[in-house]
Structure formats: structure tokens, C-alpha cells
Amino acid sequence: MPLYAQQLEDLLRESFPNAEIVVGGDDGMHMSAMVIDESFRGKNRVQQQRAVYAALKGKMDGQDGELHALALTTRVPD
């Protein structure tokens, strides 16, 4: 079952309620997301991205994952 933009945003919003989140892509399998959140302050990019992948709750895991590819950008607010 594909994961669509609003579903992806809702899933991310659960873990990052105050973040600026921009989701792109419309095929349900290949998406992009930009997550800007204060919780990333002091963390390196790998730590930031791990936090986002953890928020996806397994939606990208294995061959049967709902989301095949995610182009991910993370950063702290200016």
C-alpha cells in the first residue's frame, strides 16, 4: 500500500509537532521531505536523519515497505 504526502506529513508531525514540514512527491513510493525542527539543534545530520527515519515507524523497512525512497533534508530553524 503506498504512502501519500498527507499521510507522510501526519506521521512526521506525530514526532515533530512544532516542525516546519514540507512533503513532495505524488506517486506514493518516491517522496521528498524537508523537516526543520528545533530538536535537531546540536545533532549532526546523521542523528537528525535517524530521528526522522525512526518517526516513520518502519514504513521504509524491507522490500515490502510502503515507502520505497525518501529524499530527506533536515535542519534547525534559522
C-alpha positions in Angstrom: 0.0 0.0 0.0 1.5 3.3 -1.0 2.1 6.1 1.5 0.9 9.5 0.2 2.1 13.0 1.0 -0.5 13.9 3.7 0.0 10.5 5.4 3.7 11.1 5.5 3.3 14.6 6.9 0.9 13.3 9.5 3.3 10.6 10.5 6.2 13.0 10.8 4.0 15.5 12.7 3.5 12.9 15.4 7.2 13.0 16.3 7.9 16.6 15.3 4.7 18.6 16.3 6.3 22.0 16.0 8.4 21.4 12.9 8.1 23.0 9.6 7.5 20.1 7.3 7.3 20.1 3.5 6.5 16.9 1.7 6.7 16.4 -2.0 6.0 13.5 -4.4 2.8 12.1 -5.6 3.3 8.5 -6.6 3.2 7.1 -3.0 6.5 5.4 -3.3 9.1 8.1 -4.1 8.8 11.1 -1.8 10.8 14.0 -0.5 10.6 15.7 2.9 12.1 18.7 4.5 11.9 18.8 8.3 13.0 21.9 10.1 12.9 21.4 13.9 14.5 22.8 17.0 15.0 19.3 18.3 17.8 18.9 15.7 19.9 21.6 17.3 23.3 20.2 18.4 22.8 17.0 16.4 24.8 16.1 13.3 23.0 15.3 10.0 23.1 11.6 10.6 21.5 11.9 14.0 18.8 14.3 12.6 18.0 11.9 9.8 17.9 8.9 12.1 15.3 10.7 14.2 13.2 11.2 11.1 13.5 7.6 9.9 12.5 6.5 13.4 9.4 8.6 13.2 8.4 6.7 10.0 7.8 3.7 12.2 9.0 1.1 9.8 7.3 2.4 6.7 10.5 2.2 4.7 11.7 -1.2 6.1 12.4 -4.0 3.7 11.2 -4.8 0.3 7.6 -4.6 1.4 7.9 -1.1 2.9 5.2 1.3 2.0 7.7 4.0 1.1 10.4 3.0 -1.3 12.6 6.2 -1.4 12.7 9.4 0.6 14.9 12.3 -0.4 15.3 13.9 3.1 16.5 17.3 4.2 16.8 18.1 7.8 17.9 21.3 9.6 17.4 23.6 12.6 15.4 26.8 12.3 17.3 30.0 11.4 
